[in-house]
Amino acid sequence: MRCKIGKVWVYGEELDQHSRCRHYQTERDIVAIKFPCCQQYWACYDCHAALSGHQPARWPQAKWDTTAILCGACGAELSIKDYFDCQFQCPVCNASFNPGCARHYHLYFEQ
């Protein structure tokens, strides 16, 4: 399944209009992440694993200036660095992001 947010498509299972998927459905679960392996935005790691048909790759630190984070509220695309620095709030629309996502950074970003 996919949904369009702003100018980009987000992929995942049972998506809503803000990129929430069947795995993460709180009001603040509105961040989608572009995977470097396929250059597509996914709602979460589990959605990528279930639907992409390939192994996930993580973003190396040398590429953290890449635009790879999508705010599901306003469609703003952020660099990974900007996402880390935003204090779990979209710098464009001020929507709140889930701080619990930090527990999963090791799945998306090389440490």
N, C-alpha and C positions, 0 to 999 in steps of 0.2 A: 504494500500500500504506500501511497505517497500523498503529500499535500504541498501546496505552494504557499510559501510565506515570503512576502516581499517579492524579490526577483528570483528566488531559488526554490528548488524542490527539496523536500525532506522526506526521507524514506523510513519506514518502520512498521510495526504491527499496531493496528487499531489506533491510528493517529487522530488527534483532534486538530482544530485550526491553529493551535499554538505550539505544536510539535510534541505534545504529551503522547506517550505511547501506553501500551498495555502494562509495561513494567514500572513506569513512573508517572503518577497521576495527580500529584499535589499541585496546588495553585502555583507554586514556584518552580515546578519542573518544566521550564520553558526554554531550555538551552538545547540546541542541536549542535552536533560536532561533525565537521568534515573530516573524513578519514583520508590519510595520505595515500593509501593503497588504491583507492578508486576515485578520489576527488569528489565524493558525494557526501552530502549531509545526511546523518542518521540521527534518529531520536536518542538512541543509546547503543551501548556495546552489544547488549543482548539482541537487539533488533538487527544489527549488522551481522552478528553470528548466525542468526536464524535465516536471513533472507539474502545476503550478498552473494553467497556461493564461493567465497574465497576467505583466506585468513586475514585477520585485521593487522594493520600496521600502526605503530605509535609514532607520534611526532617527535623527531629528535630536537634537542635543545637549540641546535643551530638554526632551526626553522621556526622558532616560536614567534617570529615577526610576521608569519603567514596569517592571512585572514582565514580562520577556520572555525569560528564560533558564531552561531546565529541566535539572536534574540527572537524567541517565538512570539513575543508580544508586538514588536514593531518591525521586525525584519532586518534590523541592523546587523551587519557583519563586523565582528571584532577580530583583531589579531589575538593569538594565544596569550601574548604578553599583556595586552589590554584586558583580557578576561581575568588573568591572574591578579591584576592591579585594581579591578573594579569593585572590590569589596562586596561581591555577590549582588550587584545592582547594575542594570544596564545604564551605561553612561549617556545613552541617547534618549531613552524614554523613562528612565528611573524604575522600571519594573524590577521586582525582586527575583533573584535567582536562588535556587536551593543551595545553601552552604554545605549540605550533606554530599553534594557532588564531589567535593574535595576528596572524599574517601575512595573515589574511583579514578583519580588522576593517573594512577599507575597503569591503567588500562589504555589510556589515550596518549599519554605524554611520557617520554623517556625521562627518568629522574636523574 
